[in-house]
Amino acid sequence: MVPYTQVIGLALILFVLALALVLTRRSLLALLAGVQGVFTSLCLALLGFVRMHAAGGGAVSEAYGFALIILVVAAAELALGLSIGVAFVRRRRSVNVENASVLRW
């Protein structure tokens, strides 16, 4: 079994890398991948903290369910973002988000 300190450390590293990706890249696909990485790192940190504080078995199963819900919402967000991104690329012929200065098509 992996110690919870390593799980939380991995979640922190993944969060920092995903946040750096979101803040530095201008590509729409890189932004979506960064946001997905942030969601994944938050789920991993949640499970690490639950393993750290779990005395009984009930809290662990609830946390797994909550993490699963977060990942489902993140997948739905990614699907919606990709569909908006496809429409944006078809309209503007670019994946650079700085071309999206106007919300009106």
Backbone as CSV, one residue per row, in Angstrom:
resi,resn,N_x,N_y,N_z,CA_x,CA_y,CA_z,C_x,C_y,C_z
1,MET,0.843,-1.174,0.000,0.000,0.000,0.000,0.897,1.250,0.000
2,VAL,0.541,2.211,-0.800,1.308,3.441,-0.923,0.984,4.354,0.262
3,PRO,1.998,4.919,0.917,1.735,5.830,2.040,0.986,7.083,1.577
4,TYR,0.154,7.600,2.474,-0.661,8.763,2.106,0.182,9.998,1.831
5,THR,1.381,10.094,2.415,2.235,11.254,2.145,2.680,11.281,0.691
6,GLN,2.933,10.116,0.129,3.316,10.066,-1.282,2.138,10.369,-2.191
7,VAL,0.954,9.948,-1.791,-0.246,10.235,-2.590,-0.512,11.737,-2.604
8,ILE,-0.413,12.360,-1.447,-0.648,13.808,-1.364,0.461,14.569,-2.091
9,GLY,1.687,14.101,-1.984,2.791,14.739,-2.707,2.610,14.643,-4.207
10,LEU,2.181,13.480,-4.699,1.920,13.324,-6.133,0.785,14.233,-6.579
11,ALA,-0.242,14.358,-5.748,-1.360,15.249,-6.077,-0.896,16.704,-6.147
12,LEU,0.000,17.088,-5.242,0.519,18.455,-5.256,1.351,18.718,-6.508
13,ILE,2.204,17.775,-6.870,3.022,17.933,-8.079,2.143,18.013,-9.325
14,LEU,1.148,17.139,-9.409,0.234,17.153,-10.545,-0.556,18.452,-10.606
15,PHE,-0.978,18.968,-9.451,-1.723,20.227,-9.417,-0.864,21.389,-9.897
16,VAL,0.378,21.444,-9.447,1.273,22.536,-9.858,1.540,22.474,-11.358
17,LEU,1.797,21.274,-11.895,2.047,21.139,-13.330,0.811,21.512,-14.148
18,ALA,-0.363,21.090,-13.704,-1.587,21.410,-14.433,-1.891,22.908,-14.368
19,LEU,-1.669,23.512,-13.220,-1.896,24.949,-13.092,-0.908,25.745,-13.949
20,ALA,0.334,25.295,-14.004,1.322,25.950,-14.872,0.917,25.818,-16.335
21,LEU,0.364,24.673,-16.705,-0.103,24.474,-18.079,-1.237,25.420,-18.411
22,VAL,-2.164,25.591,-17.479,-3.294,26.487,-17.714,-2.828,27.939,-17.829
23,LEU,-1.868,28.335,-16.991,-1.455,29.738,-16.968,-0.495,30.120,-18.085
24,THR,0.233,29.160,-18.651,1.255,29.520,-19.629,0.872,29.256,-21.071
25,ARG,0.003,28.323,-21.333,-0.325,27.953,-22.716,-1.486,28.775,-23.247
26,ARG,-1.492,28.965,-24.551,-2.573,29.693,-25.204,-3.430,28.788,-26.075
27,SER,-3.069,27.533,-26.186,-3.838,26.603,-26.995,-5.066,26.133,-26.231
28,LEU,-6.159,26.001,-26.937,-7.402,25.571,-26.312,-7.296,24.153,-25.773
29,LEU,-6.654,23.273,-26.516,-6.516,21.888,-26.063,-5.615,21.791,-24.839
30,ALA,-4.570,22.612,-24.776,-3.700,22.608,-23.598,-4.445,23.130,-22.369
31,LEU,-5.289,24.124,-22.561,-6.086,24.635,-21.439,-7.053,23.571,-20.915
32,LEU,-7.694,22.858,-21.814,-8.612,21.809,-21.379,-7.869,20.672,-20.677
33,ALA,-6.691,20.323,-21.182,-5.899,19.279,-20.524,-5.441,19.739,-19.145
34,GLY,-5.105,21.002,-19.004,-4.709,21.534,-17.709,-5.839,21.534,-16.699
35,VAL,-7.020,21.903,-17.140,-8.182,21.896,-16.244,-8.509,20.466,-15.821
36,GLN,-8.398,19.518,-16.757,-8.625,18.116,-16.412,-7.576,17.626,-15.414
37,GLY,-6.344,18.078,-15.569,-5.291,17.719,-14.609,-5.547,18.290,-13.232
38,VAL,-6.097,19.481,-13.161,-6.442,20.076,-11.869,-7.523,19.257,-11.177
39,PHE,-8.558,18.860,-11.922,-9.615,18.032,-11.337,-9.063,16.698,-10.852
40,THR,-8.204,16.084,-11.643,-7.635,14.791,-11.262,-6.765,14.921,-10.021
41,SER,-5.971,15.975,-9.951,-5.119,16.158,-8.778,-5.940,16.427,-7.525
42,LEU,-7.051,17.137,-7.666,-7.908,17.374,-6.507,-8.551,16.078,-6.010
43,CYS,-8.947,15.219,-6.926,-9.496,13.916,-6.514,-8.435,13.077,-5.826
44,LEU,-7.231,13.099,-6.349,-6.140,12.339,-5.741,-5.808,12.880,-4.357
45,ALA,-5.801,14.194,-4.193,-5.549,14.787,-2.874,-6.674,14.446,-1.906
46,LEU,-7.908,14.459,-2.376,-9.039,14.092,-1.530,-8.880,12.669,-1.002
47,LEU,-8.525,11.754,-1.880,-8.377,10.368,-1.452,-7.179,10.193,-0.528
48,GLY,-6.126,10.967,-0.755,-4.978,10.908,0.146,-5.305,11.414,1.537
49,PHE,-6.037,12.512,1.623,-6.408,13.053,2.930,-7.411,12.151,3.649
50,VAL,-8.285,11.507,2.900,-9.228,10.580,3.526,-8.485,9.388,4.107
51,ARG,-7.499,8.871,3.383,-6.712,7.764,3.919,-5.923,8.191,5.146
52,MET,-5.538,9.458,5.198,-4.790,9.950,6.347,-5.686,10.047,7.587
53,HIS,-6.928,10.462,7.415,-7.811,10.712,8.551,-8.831,9.605,8.803
54,ALA,-8.811,8.559,8.009,-9.843,7.527,8.139,-9.555,6.619,9.329
55,ALA,-10.511,6.534,10.226,-10.410,5.601,11.349,-11.254,4.365,11.060
56,GLY,-12.432,4.573,10.466,-13.310,3.468,10.113,-13.362,3.306,8.609
57,GLY,-14.214,2.430,8.144,-14.305,2.181,6.713,-15.354,3.015,6.016
58,GLY,-16.272,3.661,6.772,-17.373,4.388,6.157,-16.940,5.626,5.405
59,ALA,-16.018,6.372,5.970,-15.596,7.620,5.343,-14.837,7.362,4.052
60,VAL,-14.135,6.259,3.985,-13.353,5.959,2.798,-14.262,5.673,1.612
61,SER,-15.315,4.893,1.822,-16.219,4.574,0.715,-16.984,5.814,0.255
62,GLU,-17.343,6.701,1.181,-18.016,7.940,0.792,-17.082,8.839,-0.003
63,ALA,-15.824,8.873,0.372,-14.861,9.701,-0.351,-14.617,9.161,-1.752
64,TYR,-14.587,7.829,-1.892,-14.430,7.257,-3.230,-15.612,7.628,-4.117
65,GLY,-16.804,7.606,-3.568,-17.981,8.013,-4.320,-17.945,9.480,-4.691
66,PHE,-17.502,10.319,-3.760,-17.400,11.746,-4.038,-16.345,12.015,-5.107
67,ALA,-15.221,11.316,-5.032,-14.173,11.482,-6.049,-14.669,11.021,-7.414
68,LEU,-15.452,9.969,-7.447,-16.018,9.496,-8.702,-16.970,10.532,-9.296
69,ILE,-17.766,11.168,-8.454,-18.668,12.220,-8.928,-17.872,13.392,-9.491
70,ILE,-16.788,13.761,-8.826,-15.945,14.853,-9.329,-15.368,14.504,-10.688
71,LEU,-14.912,13.267,-10.864,-14.350,12.861,-12.151,-15.409,12.812,-13.248
72,VAL,-16.635,12.441,-12.900,-17.715,12.434,-13.889,-18.040,13.866,-14.324
73,VAL,-18.085,14.782,-13.369,-18.334,16.188,-13.712,-17.185,16.739,-14.555
74,ALA,-15.952,16.351,-14.240,-14.807,16.804,-15.018,-14.857,16.257,-16.438
75,ALA,-15.296,15.012,-16.603,-15.423,14.437,-17.938,-16.514,15.144,-18.738
76,ALA,-17.608,15.488,-18.073,-18.671,16.230,-18.757,-18.188,17.619,-19.161
77,GLU,-17.414,18.252,-18.283,-16.846,19.570,-18.599,-15.893,19.475,-19.779
78,LEU,-15.111,18.410,-19.821,-14.170,18.226,-20.929,-14.918,18.001,-22.238
79,ALA,-15.983,17.210,-22.209,-16.758,16.976,-23.424,-17.398,18.266,-23.927
80,LEU,-17.934,19.063,-23.018,-18.530,20.335,-23.403,-17.468,21.293,-23.934
81,GLY,-16.324,21.341,-23.262,-15.240,22.202,-23.724,-14.711,21.796,-25.081
82,LEU,-14.605,20.510,-25.326,-14.148,20.048,-26.642,-15.149,20.386,-27.738
83,SER,-16.437,20.282,-27.434,-17.429,20.635,-28.450,-17.403,22.133,-28.753
84,ILE,-17.224,22.939,-27.732,-17.086,24.380,-27.956,-15.796,24.662,-28.718
85,GLY,-14.740,23.924,-28.373,-13.464,24.096,-29.064,-13.531,23.733,-30.530
86,VAL,-14.248,22.666,-30.865,-14.401,22.280,-32.273,-15.151,23.366,-33.029
87,ALA,-16.203,23.896,-32.425,-16.948,24.979,-33.069,-16.072,26.221,-33.224
88,PHE,-15.237,26.495,-32.235,-14.347,27.655,-32.300,-13.318,27.490,-33.415
89,VAL,-12.733,26.308,-33.523,-11.721,26.061,-34.554,-12.340,26.118,-35.940
90,ARG,-13.539,25.595,-36.079,-14.200,25.664,-37.387,-14.510,27.097,-37.787
91,ARG,-14.865,27.919,-36.815,-15.240,29.299,-37.117,-14.009,30.193,-37.323
92,ARG,-13.022,30.094,-36.427,-11.882,31.007,-36.437,-10.644,30.453,-37.130
93,ARG,-10.621,29.152,-37.417,-9.475,28.497,-38.050,-8.195,28.607,-37.218
94,SER,-8.349,28.604,-35.896,-7.201,28.713,-34.995,-7.565,28.113,-33.648
95,VAL,-6.547,27.547,-32.954,-6.774,27.037,-31.600,-6.237,28.008,-30.554
96,ASN,-5.767,29.162,-30.974,-5.249,30.163,-30.059,-6.406,30.866,-29.367
97,VAL,-6.420,30.819,-28.037,-7.548,31.390,-27.314,-7.513,32.913,-27.283
98,GLU,-6.409,33.514,-27.663,-6.379,34.978,-27.726,-7.208,35.501,-28.898
99,ASN,-7.541,34.628,-29.838,-8.443,35.028,-30.939,-9.896,35.071,-30.487
100,ALA,-10.175,34.602,-29.305,-11.542,34.567,-28.783,-11.813,35.800,-27.929
101,SER,-11.537,36.957,-28.444,-11.718,38.171,-27.674,-13.182,38.614,-27.626
102,VAL,-13.976,38.144,-28.550,-15.379,38.533,-28.615,-16.223,37.280,-28.400
103,LEU,-17.238,37.384,-27.549,-18.094,36.243,-27.290,-19.103,36.009,-28.412
104,ARG,-19.352,37.024,-29.188,-20.302,36.895,-30.279,-19.614,36.297,-31.488
105,TRP,-20.287,35.383,-32.187,-19.694,34.738,-33.366,-19.795,35.659,-34.538
